Amino acid sequence: MTVDINQDEIVKDVRVYNTDLVKKVDNDDLLTDYVNRAVIYVSPLEPPKVVASTLVRLWACHLMNNAVADNVTSKKLGQITETYADTSKNDDEFLDEFNRLCNQYGLNASGVTLYGL
């Protein structure tokens, strides 16, 4: 089952419902990239149409939240740089809601939270 997800509408929704986060990212191309990455992540879950766009928006906001948070750390080894967010230092409302919806709609194997960075 493939869910049709309108990425342009999700970008508009992020701009309307998450204005503070959009201001912090402050780049339309980057915002679109976060939504595209969220679609890639959410699509294999095959969510019901009623929550598909919301899940994509929440995951995109989770990615943006991590990118602009003060808890981002980078490690460099030669030409390779690894960047990650230490989510133990802050509460991520977007990830929490994403997981609640996934649990509610049975989009994980055992009812256990499986998602996060």
BELZI-V396584 format. One record per pair of residues at least 12 apart in sequence whose C-alpha atoms are under 8 Angstrom apart, sorted by the first residue. I is the first residue (numbers start at 0). GAP is how many residues later the second one is. Records with the same first field share a line. If there is no record, write none. Layout:
I->GAP, GAP
This chain:
0->45
1->41, 44
2->40, 43, 44, 45, 46, 49
3->45
4->34, 47, 48
5->47
6->28, 29, 32
9->25, 43, 46, 47
10->20, 21, 24, 46
12->44
13->43, 47
17->43
20->40, 43, 44
23->44
24->39, 43
30->33
33->26, 27, 29, 30
34->21, 22, 25
36->23
37->18, 19, 21, 22
38->17
41->13, 14, 17
44->62
45->61
46->58, 60
47->57
50->50
54->43, 46
57->36, 37, 39, 40
58->35, 36, 39
60->33
61->30, 32, 33
64->27
65->19, 21
66->18
68->16
70->14, 15, 16, 18, 19
71->12, 13, 14
72->12, 13
83->33
84->32
86->30
94->20, 21
98->14, 15, 16
